[in-house]
Amino acid sequence: MYLSMELILNEIITSKERYIDVSSTYPHPDDDDIMKARKYTRTSLDNYWGKLDDYYKKFDLAPVYTAALVLHPGYKWRYFEKTWI
């Protein structure tokens, strides 16, 4: 699940870069409408990122998630040493 959330986060970051304000670089007759749409899209992506962050925090608090990381042969205690110390 953690890897899935990382993939989603990377997609959010990529999408936010795609919807930056480029009106001064590429003038277009419909710039106002386009900029409004880009602003709403960026706001939605920010909200999505915030919700994803809430789930990240819940995962770190779940005892089952902690046990799964400790028992995983690739992670063991390294995740906690790196993240919490």
Number of C-alpha atoms within 10 A of each C-alpha: 7 10 8 9 14 13 10 15 17 12 13 18 13 11 14 17 11 12 17 13 15 13 13 8 7 8 9 10 7 9 15 11 10 16 16 12 13 18 15 13 16 19 13 14 19 15 12 15 16 12 11 16 14 11 13 14 10 11 15 12 11 10 10 11 15 17 11 12 17 16 12 11 9 10 12 15 14 12 14 14 9 8 7 7 6
